[in-house]
């Protein structure tokens, strides 16, 4: 059932992006099998993903996987701390720079 939920979330995100001008960033902290499925699904569609390095498990595994990061340039790595996450969100245009202070 969780795999189906991942698929539906990705489809919904894509629908909202295509038809409603919705933008999104997937932020991954820690995670397991289904988190990895979701990260890969978003990355394959070119959706922005931020992996919080130092948060553990699948986020760290993919953050250290140079081949994965080269294949999916929409995936970024940031240290698992607030200011680094804010900087990454600003770089992606998800929040305004003044919101990042």
C-alpha angles and dihedrals in degrees: 000000000000092000090055090050091053090050092050093048091052092047091049092049091050091048092051091047093049101042107023103034089244117164126199144177122204110219114196122202116177108317140159140226098322093043088056091051090052094046091050093046092053093043092051089055092048093247114152116261129183117201112202104220114212093032093101143238120030095002090058093041093055094038088060095043103099093183091055092047092049091049093050112040091177088071116090132185124220131171113261095256133102103250093047091051091050091051091051091049090051091049089053092048092241093126132020118257093244088057089057097064 
